[in-house]
Amino acid sequence: MTQEKKFYLTKEGLEKIQKDYKALKAVKFAKTSGESPKIWHSEDVNPEYISFQEDVGLLEAKITELGYVLKNYEPIKPPVKSGQSVVGLGATVVAEIDGELDEFTIVGTLEADPAERRISDESPIGKSFLGKKAGDTIVIKTPLVNHSCKIKKIKYGKA
């Protein structure tokens, strides 16, 4: 038996996925409850029908994917006070990289958005910070980055 993949989500991330799931189900219902294009139009296959089937298929795939996430998610919660000195999911880390301070939050893969300073726990950068404490120096090596950085501050709260 294979182990189910866990999806780590903040409260906001869960709410967004629930909203998307509900909206997609409503769109699918609206598409499939009306009259569907006829399969045959003279001797050729109706292109409207093919497009309709593709649209419904894509909707069903996305609904299935989000349903799987909702069945297999685990909420990101701040650790107890004594565990807040270590970087974990939901931690906002302030680090000194090349003499400049940078701040980012460690989140699950579904909520990662580097432009918003939200780094996946499965990314090379996220992995290198997990389990570390303020004052620790970490070397981040990726194909694009090779930096040494020092953790200045770890805070939990809004993930």
Stockholm file with secondary structure:
# STOCKHOLM 1.0

chainA/1-159         MTQEKKFYLTKEGLEKIQKDYKALKAVKFAKTSGESPKIWHSEDVNPEYISFQEDVGLLEAKITELGYVLKNYEPIKPPVKSGQSVVGLGATVVAEIDGELDEFTIVGTLEADPAERRISDESPIGKSFLGKKAGDTIVIKTPLVNHSCKIKKIKYGKA
#=GR chainA/1-159 SS CCCCCCEEECHHHHHHHHHHHHHHHHHHHHHHHSCCCCSEETTEECHHHHHHHHHHHHHHHHHHHHHHHHHSEEECCCCCGGGTTBCCTTCEEEEEETTEEEEEEEECGGGCBGGGTEEETTSHHHHHHTTCBTTCEEEEECSSCEEEEEEEEEECSCC
#=GC SS_cons         CCCCCCEEECHHHHHHHHHHHHHHHHHHHHHHHSCCCCSEETTEECHHHHHHHHHHHHHHHHHHHHHHHHHSEEECCCCCGGGTTBCCTTCEEEEEETTEEEEEEEECGGGCBGGGTEEETTSHHHHHHTTCBTTCEEEEECSSCEEEEEEEEEECSCC
//
